[in-house]
Every structure is written in C-alpha cells, then in structure tokens.
C-alpha cells in the first residue's frame, strides 16, 4: 500500500489515522529485512521489537502535530546518536559510544522521527567509496557487484531501494553528490552553515569543508526532511537561517524556462572523465534546451592546478586536525587514504594555509564573475561509472594512471572549496544500465533557488519513477 505513496501522502494518512505509525515502520522494516542483506546499506540496526514499541507509543500519544511523526531514519555512521555506537567504520572506534546527539539528529528526533539504525560509510569518511573493515562495502542498487560511491553510500542505497523514505549524509568531497548519481536519486550539499554542526570544540581556523546533507528519491520528499534539519544554532558560529521553507519553493514553467545554465563539462579538458558520462549529461542539457532553458558551454578562467592545490591543502590539514581530535593511538591502523591525508596535513605550514586561502579567493572571484551571467553552473556528478565494490578506489581512468587516490573525485572540488550549494540530479543510464547524475551548482546561500530548479526538473523528467529491480 505504501510502495507508491509520496512522503507527504504517508504523513497525511498518519495524521488522519488512515494508517498507523506502527504499520509505516513495519513496512520499512520488512523492506530492510528483505533487501539489506544484499545491499549492506543499514548497519547497527536497533532491535525490531524496540522500534515497533516506539512506533506504538507514538500512535498512542497522537503526536499529529510533529512533521516527521513516526517516519523512520537511519543516521550516517559519522554522526552521533545516543544509544548507537559511532564507529566511522573504523576498527579502532568499534566501541565508541557518544554521550550526546549531533545537532541535526536532535532536531529530527524532536520533530518525531524514529532513528532505527546507522547507514554505512567509507572508513573514517575518507575515500569516496563506501567500504570499511567493520561492515564491508555497500552495494549499488543497480548492480550488487558495483560501488555505491561514498562516503554516504549506505544512505543513498537505502533510499534508492526504498528501505528509508529519505536519509542524511555528510559531504566534503562529493559524499552526497556521488552516491546520489550512482543510485538515480537526488543528493544535496547545502551551503555550509545551513545545517548546524557543533563547532564549540574546534581550535583551528579553517574554512568549512564538510557539511551535513541529505538524499531522497525526489525533491518534494527531500524538502520534508530538509525543513526539519536546517537552521542556526548557538553552538555553530557559521550557521544561518533562510527566510522560508524548502517545501514551499515552487516555480512556474515560465520561471523555469528563464533559467540560464553554464555547462563546465570537463573544465577545459583538465578533468579526466569517462566519455559516456559527458554524453549523458550533455543529452539531458539538450532536453532542457528543448523547453527553452538556456544552456551555454563555458570555459572558466580558473586554473585547475590552483583550485586543486588550495583544496588538497585545506582538506589534508582539516583531516589531520580531525585525526588528532580522535586521539587515534596508531596512525598506521587507519586506511591508506586516511594515512595519506594525515601525512600530508602534518607537513602543512601556516604559509601553505595562507597561500591556499589566497588561491581559494582567486577561484571564487572567477566564479562570481561567471555567476553574473548564469543562474547555475553544471558539472557531472562523477568521473567514472560504478566500479567493483571490493576496490578501495579506482587507480586508472580512461587508461590513465591516477596520481592520487582521490583524483577521480575532482569534479566535486569546485562546490566544496567555494562553499556553493549543489544538488545532484539524475540524468540517465549508460548501455550497461548504470545510472549517472549531474551537479547543479548555485551561488552561496542560493539554496532555495537551486531547490526550486530541482523540483521542477523532477516534475518534467520523473526520474523518481525509475526504480532498481531488486528481489
């Protein structure tokens, strides 16, 4: 009965007592029981009886005024939920028990959501592919032998398979955008600060590189989750509020057709991207042109080596500081990727940071000039199609040896470094039936405008109606 209902319809039926919260929760738990053994998307799941008990209590309390009343969610295993371990997929943290919730988790619980477990992540959140030594890899919903991307691949696979109505993620180097592309769903990295994070313990002064984000099969479902996650908090000095709500961002066909998109393609041939990915994205851009949206291929004046140097310097320093804060006793017990970042970050001096910040500003100045003529910019949401899930990362792309473990994630740097809200929209499939997405990038704090585009895009192309064939 719930298979084809939108989240709004499920909410309405709960509130009108057409269906109980217990029935809704049981529906999702049955899907998890059936599909999660193959997907490995949800880990650290709470006992089924305890989840059902919580649902019954909500039914009895008649909390119909809570917007997420009874909807289940599993939190990415990088964020804290009291009663669950936060392992980061790292053997050294297998017994880490948080004493308080992450800020956005508090908000979701306060709004009536039921936390049923955690979603799988890349080990320590580093690497772009959801695999770790505690739980293993998460499978792609369109081919169980392939990667779900990462580091929020557990969340994206869970949503795409219908195990959850929506899910949170975190995004530093594409961790919401890449998994969404690999799952034919929507993945959102908001302007940093829109979703608050506890920053009271941070002793270093670096730009915000990581932000919580979210996934849903369509933007309307996503808006229901987003509206309860966002907003300023006294524990986050970078946090801010937007005037309005995501669920109310609606535009007319005329307003939609008035948008102008700058297509960045492979960034002046600097990005190594599989040819079929570019073709799928460009075909969808042509479809947008058919409904009068203006699309123009542009060649930005940003020098990619400057963008890359700024990003890799700031990222490595940030991961180094995070590693120190975790008090990991044996650095060599971490993954290759995390050790790489730690060792690079350890050698970064204050003058290196200053140069990286200057380079960041240079790139931002160039992008701001481009935004004078465009509403949005567009880039592919991946450089390679889903690969063997047992690999740590691709070592070659288009038969070219990659010089770092994360060069295949380069398409995500622009948004992350320059703090630009970005949403992955589905754009199609290749000849092997593997999905792909495209990043639509907005100006800083232009999240509502970006979301209004995504909503109308889904209304036109209906990608959420395409679902994986899972047994």
N, C-alpha and C positions, 0 to 999 in steps of 0.2 A: 504493500500500500504506500510506503514512503519512498519507493525507488525513484519515482519521477517527480516528487514534490520539491519545490524550492524551499529554502530555509525559512523564508517568510511565510509560506503556506504551513509548514510544520509548526512554526511559532503560533500562528493564528489558530490552528487546530488544538494546540495545547491549551491556549488561553480560553478557548470556547468549550473545553472539555470534550472535544470530539475524539481526542486521543490522550492517553496518559503519558506522563514523562517516563514512567516505567516501560511502556511499550516502545517509545522512541529509543531509549537507551538499549533495550533488548535487541531492537533491530540492528543497531550499530555493532553491538557486541557479537551478534550472530555472524555478521559480515566479517568481523575481525577473526572469530574462531575459524571461519571457512577459508579466508584468503591470506591472513597474516603469516601463517607458517611458511608460505612460499615467498611472500614479499619481504618479511623481516623489517617491516616499517615501524611497528609499535613495539617498544621494549619496556621492561619494568612495569608491566601492567598490574593494576590493583586487582585483588581478588574479585571475581564476578559477583559474588554474593554481597560484598560490601558496596559495590557500585549500585546494584539493584536496591539495596537498603537505602542508600542516599536518594535515589530516584523516588522511592515510595514516600520518603519523608518530605520531599519537595511537593509531591502530589497532595499529601495531607495538609501541608502548610499553605497550599493555594497561593503560591508566590507569583501571581499572574502579572505583577507589575514589573518584574525583572526581565530585561530584554533578552538575556541568554538563558532564561529559565529552563533548566534541565538539559540543555544541549551539551553533548559530551565533547571533550577536547583532550588531546594528549600534547604535552609541552615538550619542546625540543630539549634533548638531554644536555644542553649547555646552560639552561635557565633553571632556577631553583623553585621547587615546590615542597613545602613541608610535608613529610610523610613519604616522600620518594627520595631515593638517592640521586645525586647529580654526579654522574660518573665521567662525563665528557668522552665516553667510550675508551677511557684510558685505564689500564690495569692498576696503576698506582692510585686511582681515585675510586676504585670499585666500592669502597665503604664510606664515601663522602656523604654525610647527612647534613643538609642545610638546616639552619635554625630559623630562617625566615624566607618568605616568598620573594621572587623577583617582583618588581613594582607592577608590571602589567599583569602578572599572574594574580596578584591581589585584586586588581580591577575586574578581571574575568570572573573570579570566584564571587566577588561582591555583586556582580551582575547576574549571578545564578548559574554559571557554567559548572559542569561536573568534570573534574580532572580525573581521567581514567588511567593515565599512564604517561610515559615519555615516548618521544619519537627518536629514532636512531639518527646518529650524526657521524660526520667524519671525526676521527680520533683527535681530541683536543680542538676540534673545529677547524683544523688546518688541512687544506688539500684539494677541495673542490669535488671530492667523490666520497660518498657515504659508505665508509668501510672502517672498521676498528677491530681491535683484538678482543674486546669483551663480547660483542654481539655479532660480529661478522658484517658482510655487506648487505645493503638494501637492494632489492631487485627493481628493475624497470618494469612498469606495469604493462608495457607493450612487448617486452621480451625479457623473460625472467633471468636470462643469462647475462643481461647487459646492466650497465651502471644507471643509477637514478640521479647521477650528479650529486652535488653537495655544497655545503655541508648539511643542508636541510633536506636531504633526500628521503629520510623517513617520513617527514611531514608531507612532502609532495606526493609520494606514492600512496600514502594513506588517504589523502584527499581524492586523488585521481581514481582510486579503487573503490571509493565510497565507504571507507572504514570510518571516516570522520566527516562532519559537514564542512569543516574548514580547519585551518591549523596555523599556529605561529611558526616563525622561523627566525633566524638571525642572518644578516647579510653583511659581510665585509668585502669579499672578492667574488660576488655573484651567488652567494649561498641561498638566496631566494629566487633569483632570476634564472640560473642554470637549471636547477631541479624542476622549475615550472616548465621550461622549454622541453625537457626530457619527458614530461608527463602530459603534455597537451592541456595544461591548465594555466591559470593566472598567478603570477608571483610578484609581490610588491615590495620594493625597498623604498620607504618613505624618506622625506627629508630628515636627516639626523636631528633628534630632539623632539620630533613629533610624538614618538612613543618613548616615555621616560625610562631612564635607567638610573639605578643608584650609583652616583659618582662620588659619594662622600669620602670613599677611601682612596681615591686616585690622587697620587702625589706627583704625577708628571703632567706636563702641559703639552699635549699633542692634539691635533685636530681629531674630531670624531670620525673614525674609520668604519666602525661597526654599528649597526642599528637593528633592533628587532623589526621584523616584517611579517608578512602573512601570505597564505595560499587559499585559494578557493577555486571551484570549477568555473565560476563566473563572477564578475564584479559585484553583482547585486548580493550574492551570498557573502562575498568578502566584506562588503560595506557593513553588514550586521556585526561582524566581528570587529572590524576596524574602529567603528564608532565607540566601542567599549574599551579599546586598548589605548587610544590616543589621549594626549593632554599633558599639561605641565605638571611638575611635582617639585616640591621644595628640595628634594634630595638630588635633583638634576639641574644644575645651573644652566645647561644648554637647552632645556626643554621649553616648549612654547605651545600655544593654543592656536587653532584656526577657528575662524568665525563661521560656524555652520556644521553640517554633518555630511559624511560620505554617502549615506543612503539618499540624501536629497539632491545629489549632483546629477541633474538631468538636463540635457540639451536637445534642441530641435534638430531636425535633419539639415536645416539651413545653417545653423550654427556649426554643426559637424562638418559640413562641406566647406566652411570658411577657414578651417584649419590649414596650416602650411607646415609640411614636414621636411626637414633636411636629412637626406639619406647619407650617412657617413661610410657605408659599405665597408671596405677593409682598411680604412684610414690611410688613403694614399698608398695602398699596397703594403703598408707596414705590418698589418695583421695577417698572420698565416691562418686562413680559414678554408675549410673544405668547400669546393666549388658549388656543390649541390645546396649547401646552406645559403649561400648568397643568392642562388637562383630562386629558391623557395621564398626568401624574404622579398626579393625584387618582384616576383609574380604577385605577391599579396599587395605590395605597394602599387602595382599596376591596377589591381582590383579597386584600391582606394581612389586612384585617379579616375576610374570609371564613374565614381559617384561624386566627382568634382573636387575631391581633396587635392590640394596642390602638393606635389612631391618633387623635390629637386635634389639631384645628386650633387653633393658639395665636397670640396677638397679643403679641409681645415688647414690653417697655417700652423697648427700646433705641431711641434717637433716631438715625435713619439719617444725618442730617447730621453727627452726632458721629462715627459709625462711618466715614463717607466721608472726613471731614476728617483723622482720625487716619491712615487708610490712605494716602490720597494724599500726605500729608506725609512719612510714613516711606518709602513706595515711591519718591517722587521723590528724596529725599535718598540713598537706597540706590543708585538707578540713576546719580545724579550722581557718587557716590563710585566706583562701578564704572567709569564712563566715564573718570574721571581716572586710575584704575589702569591702564586700557588704553592710555593715552598717545595717544589719537586726536588727530592734529595739527589736523584741520579738522572742528570740530563740525558745521558745515553740510553735511558729506558724509554724515551719518547720516540716517536716515529721519525723517519728520515726528514720529512717535510718540516716538522716542528724543530728538530735539531738544526736544520739549515737556517731557519728564521732566527733561532736563538743565537747561533754563532755569528750571523751577520749583524744582528741587533747589538750584540755585545761590543762590536768594534766601532759602532757609530758614535761619532763625537758631536759636541754641540755645534761645531761649524758645519758638519754634514746635515744636521737638522735644519739649521738656518738656511742652507742652500736649498734643501728640499722644500721648505716653506716658500722661498722666493720663486722656485720653479712652479710650485702649485699656483701661486698668484698669477704668474705669466700665462699659464694654461687657462686659468679662469678668465682672465682678461680677453683672451681669444674667443672663448666660448660665449662670453657675454656679448661680444660683437656679432657673433653668428645669431644669437637669440634675438637680436634687433629685427631680423628678417624672417624668423621662423617661430612657430608656436612650440614645436617639438623637434627633437633630433631622434634618429633611429639607427640602431646597430643590431646585428644578430645577437641572439642570447646564448650562443655557443660557437665555438670554432671547430668542433668535431662532433659527429653524431655519437650516440651512446656506444660505449666500448665494453669490453669484458669486465664484469663487475669484480672479478678477483684481482685485477691490476690495481696498483696504488694510484697510478696516473699514467696518461699516455706519454711515451717517450719520443714518439715521432708523429708528425702531422704533415700530410702531403709528401711523405718520404723525406722530410727534413727533420734532422735530429734537433730536439728542443734543448735550449741552453740552460733552462731552469725547470724545476718541477712544476712551475705554475705559469709558464708562458702560454699554455693552451687556455688560460683564463684571462688573457689580456683585454678582451672586449669589455670586461667589467670595470676596468680601472677608471675610465673617464668619469662615470657617475660617482663611484666610491670616493675618489680623490677630491672631486669638486663639490661633493655634498648635494647632488642633484636627485630629486625623486625620480624613480624609474619603475616602470611596470613591464613585465614580460607578458606579451600577448601571444596566443597560439597562431601559427601561420601556415601549418600544413605538415605533410609527411613525405618522406623520401620513398624510393622504389621498394625498399625493404620494410616499409610500414612503420618507420621510426619517426617520432614527432620532432618538431622544431618550433622555436619561438623567436620573437624579435623584441628587443628592448625599445620602448618608447620613453624618451627622456625629457623631463620638463625643467623649468627654471627652479631654483631654490625656493621652497615654500609654495610652489605652484601645484601642490598635491591634488587639490580639488579639480583643477582644470585637467590635469592628467587623468584623473579618475573618470571625469565626465566623458573623455575620449574613449577610454576603455569600455565603459558601459555601453555607449552607442555602438562601438565596434562589435561587441558581442551580440547586440541586438541585430546587427546586419549580417554577421557571418555565422553565428550559432555554433561556435566550436565546442561549447559545453555539451552539445547533443552527441558528439562523437566520444564514445567510451571504449575503454580497452575490453577485449574479450577474455575475461578471467573465469576459470572454472570454480 
